[in-house]
Each structure stands twice: as C-alpha cells, then as structure tokens.
Amino acid sequence: MATVSTILPSFESKAADFPKKPLAMIVAYSPGGGTDTAARVIAKYVQPHLGQRLIIQNKPGAGGQIGFTALANAKNDGYKIGFINIPSIFMVKMLRDNVPYEMSDYEAIANIQLDPVVLTVKADSPYQTFEEFINAVKKNPGNVNVGGDGPQSNNQLQVVVAEDKLGADVNFVPFNGSGPAITATLGDQVVASVPSASSATSHIQNGRLRALAVFADKRYKYLPDVPTIKEASGVEVPSIGASMRGVAVPKGMDPDRKKIIEDAFAKVMKDPEFIAHADKMGLPLHYMNARDFDAYLKTAAESVESYISLLK
C-alpha cells in the first residue's frame, strides 16, 4: 500500500534553490554617475543577504530609455533585476512617441535613495557664488553651457524649471549620466554642470568642484555648507529633478523568488556596514518597501506632469 507521502504531490516552493547563480542588475546610466555609484555599493553589501553576487550591467543612453527598456524585456526568472530612476522613467514616456515599455512592465522591490540635483562649477571657476553665476547667465542668455544627464532627463527638467522660475536661459549640454557631465566640467568643456548630489559630493569635498546651490528644500546632509536654491537665489524653485532610485523586476516573476529578493534588500537597508559605507560616501538613503514603493510609483507621475511641458 502506498504511503501518503508517495501519493501527495510535492508543494515545495519554486524558490527553494533560488538563487543558484549570480544575479544581474541593469543600470540605465554610465559608470561613475550617482545611479551607478549607488548600485555598485548596494550590490556589494546585498550579496550576503542574497546568497549570490549581484553584477552591475550598465546600459546607458537616451536618458535612461535603453536601460529601462532592457529591464522591461528581460526574462522574469529573478536573475535579471534593475535600478530604476524616478522621475526619469516617467519622463521618457511623457516626452517621446513609441517608447517600448510601460510602467506595468515592472514590479517594485524597494526604493533605495532620494538624491537631489546640485549646481557645480570647476574649483578654479571665476564664479564663487550662485549670484555671480546667474548674473553671468542673464548677461549672456543661451550662451552659458551647463552639462547634465540627458536628453530629457530629471537633471534637464530641474534646469528648465529653474530657468522658468529665475528668468534665466542656459545652453543645456546632455551627457550619458552625471559622471560624464562632471568629467566635462573638470575638462572645461562646459562652464557648469547639474549632477546628482551623490555623484558630485566626493569631487566637491576633495576640492575639484565647487557647489553653488542644491535644488532641495533643505541643505544636503553631506554638503552642509552649500546653500539651497532658495537661500542662494531668494526664489522658490521646486526640487522636481531629485532622483529617487529603486529596485524593480520584470512583471510576472514567481512570488516566492520575488519575496527572496525583497527580503534581501530589506535586510541590506538595515545592515550597519552598508549604512556606514553609504554615509562615508555621501549616498543619501531613503528606503521604501515593495508595497510603499509600488504605491508611490502609481502616483508620482502627477507631480512631473505639471512641469513636463517646459521640456517640449
């Protein structure tokens, strides 16, 4: 007579042996920028919680569209995840035709960071203050080159909103990420740049760049001497370009595998060694779990829509 164990089917979780090989995380921007820097730090510290290495795959270009599309089209077996950027992932959809992804192509895992935009110049620039810089811009409308991630990125959105509020006109020069924009600033290819604060902090602290203002409601934790844009200009300029960076996976992933990934990122965000490393590097952490991040993704586009026409 057969035993019960031989008659009943096995209900062992599909995730019992997951992950059994390294995972890849798509980053939609170039090496050296704020997104890439954050991704590489968290990849290092999530490994013991995930049980496998997390390998970064940079797929820059088109303001993030190439990388976001690659994640949307990736196999949903759990071995390909992605770092997504808000508001950039919305902006690509709002500003372009025939974009080959929808927000419904992703499932949220966790938000990791909230990173404002900062206005920087080379350390030996003649512009010591934001006031000196903006006066030069107003005297030479459309002729002062300002580099940033783009085209049609959160950095450029921050620039056009600032132009609108300040009555100024710069010549925005797009690069594939904050890293290349900073390199262009240091190489005198542009007069100034608007990188993410996290990617610029080390260059500012070591004296290679000078920060003139941060586009945020309060001073940035890691650059306490840099004034907010309101302090620097006397004008309220929305911090619409601040980048939220989080982790997502292609839709339809096995729930058990997804839960393993969620738990790994939840644990790393409480890992004292990761927190200390992020603090040392000036990486601003802002954790949302999968449920909260998913809810945020469903509503955050509304705040971008009211300004998006400035980029058209």
ABEGO torsion letter per residue (X at the ends): XBBAAAABBBABBAAAAOBABBBBBBBABBBGBAAAAAAAAAAAAAAAAAGBBBBBBBBBEGGGAAAAAAAAABBAAGABBBBBBOAAAAAAAAABBGBABBAAABBBABBABBBBBBBBBBAABABABAAAAAAAAAABBGABBBBBBOBGBAAAAAAAAAAAAAGBBBBBBBBBEAAAAAAAAAAGABABBBBBAAAAAAAAAAGABBBABBBBABBBAABAABBBAAAAAGBBBBBAABBBBBBBBBBGBBAAAAAAAAAAAAAAAABAAAAAAAAAAGBBBBBBBAAAAAAAAAAAAAAAAAAAAAAX
